[in-house]
Amino acid sequence: MQKLQDIDIRVEAPVDQLAQHGNAVPVLHEILHALRRLGETEESTTIDLRSIPFGPGDEELLLDVLGRGEVAVKLETLGASEIYETAYAGVWIVDHRNTEGERIALQIEITRVPEILLTQLADLTDSISRLENRLRTPDGVASQSNPMSGRRRDG
């Protein structure tokens, strides 16, 4: 009688790497439809990757297929956030982490500019007020070495 360890087992990978992954391909199709919608109507779309049940390797494959483009931004507010445009213009990865470095959100935004990068009205109003105050005093421009001090971003 043959023993289990004596049986030859051969694992073959499918020809198409995308075919083996359950949710990477549907998300790519969703991105394609969202890109068309953005081009036709300027309507933005957000896909929450943390809510999609990915199988092993799905998320990595999706991010690999999307690649990285020329624009990247790093934010430091209550933890690090990385925002980058993929190799496909208008498709952005938005990755938020807490102060311990744990991922708290991972999204794909199909938009011309991610929402988090848009200046908030309250920040704009504050900037106007601070610059006006600084320009009112004769030595206002030279008296403050750090123009970012006192600035807040509440997103």
SVG drawing of the C-alpha trace seen along z (x, -y; Angstrom):
<svg xmlns="http://www.w3.org/2000/svg" viewBox="-23 -99 35 101">
<polyline fill="none" stroke="black" stroke-width="0.4" points="0.0,0.0 1.3,-3.5 1.9,-6.0 0.4,-9.5 3.8,-11.2 4.8,-9.1 2.0,-10.5 3.2,-13.2 1.2,-16.4 1.6,-19.1 0.0,-22.5 -0.5,-24.4 -1.2,-28.1 -3.9,-29.4 -2.7,-31.1 -4.4,-34.4 -3.2,-35.6 -6.4,-37.8 -8.7,-34.9 -7.6,-33.2 -8.7,-36.1 -12.3,-36.5 -12.8,-40.2 -9.9,-41.9 -11.5,-41.7 -14.9,-43.0 -13.3,-45.9 -11.3,-46.7 -14.5,-46.7 -16.2,-49.0 -13.2,-51.4 -13.6,-51.3 -17.3,-52.2 -16.6,-54.9 -13.9,-56.4 -16.4,-56.5 -18.9,-58.2 -16.3,-60.7 -15.4,-61.6 -19.1,-61.9 -20.7,-63.6 -17.9,-64.6 -19.4,-62.3 -16.9,-61.0 -16.9,-57.5 -15.4,-56.1 -14.8,-52.4 -14.1,-51.2 -11.7,-48.4 -12.0,-47.4 -15.6,-46.5 -14.8,-44.1 -14.2,-40.4 -10.9,-39.9 -9.3,-36.5 -5.6,-35.8 -3.6,-38.1 -6.7,-40.0 -5.9,-43.4 -2.2,-43.1 -3.0,-42.1 -5.5,-45.0 -3.0,-47.6 -0.3,-46.0 -2.5,-46.2 -3.4,-49.8 0.3,-50.7 1.5,-54.2 1.4,-57.4 3.2,-60.7 1.4,-62.3 1.7,-61.3 0.8,-63.2 1.6,-62.3 -0.6,-63.8 0.2,-63.8 -3.0,-64.3 -3.9,-61.9 -1.7,-59.4 -0.1,-59.1 -2.3,-59.1 -0.9,-58.4 -2.7,-59.5 -1.4,-58.7 -2.7,-58.7 -2.4,-55.3 -1.0,-54.7 -4.6,-55.5 -5.3,-59.2 -8.3,-60.0 -7.9,-56.8 -6.5,-57.5 -5.5,-55.3 -6.3,-56.9 -4.7,-54.9 -5.3,-56.2 -3.4,-54.9 -3.8,-55.8 -0.9,-57.0 0.1,-53.4 0.5,-52.8 -2.5,-50.5 -4.6,-50.9 -8.0,-52.4 -9.2,-53.0 -8.2,-52.1 -10.2,-53.5 -10.1,-54.0 -11.4,-57.4 -12.2,-57.9 -12.1,-61.7 -10.1,-64.5 -8.8,-65.5 -9.5,-63.4 -11.8,-65.1 -9.3,-65.1 -7.0,-67.3 -9.5,-70.1 -9.2,-73.1 -12.0,-73.3 -13.9,-76.5 -13.1,-77.0 -9.4,-76.7 -9.7,-79.1 -11.5,-81.7 -8.9,-81.2 -6.0,-81.7 -7.6,-85.0 -7.9,-86.3 -4.4,-85.3 -2.8,-86.8 -4.8,-90.0 -3.7,-90.4 -0.1,-89.7 -0.2,-92.4 -1.8,-95.0 1.3,-95.4 4.5,-97.0 6.7,-94.3 4.1,-91.5 5.9,-89.9 9.3,-89.7 8.1,-89.0 6.8,-85.4 9.4,-82.9 6.9,-80.0 3.8,-80.9 2.3,-77.4 2.2,-78.0 -1.3,-78.2 -2.7,-76.6 -5.1,-73.6 -6.5,-71.1 -9.7,-69.5 -10.4,-67.8"/>
</svg>
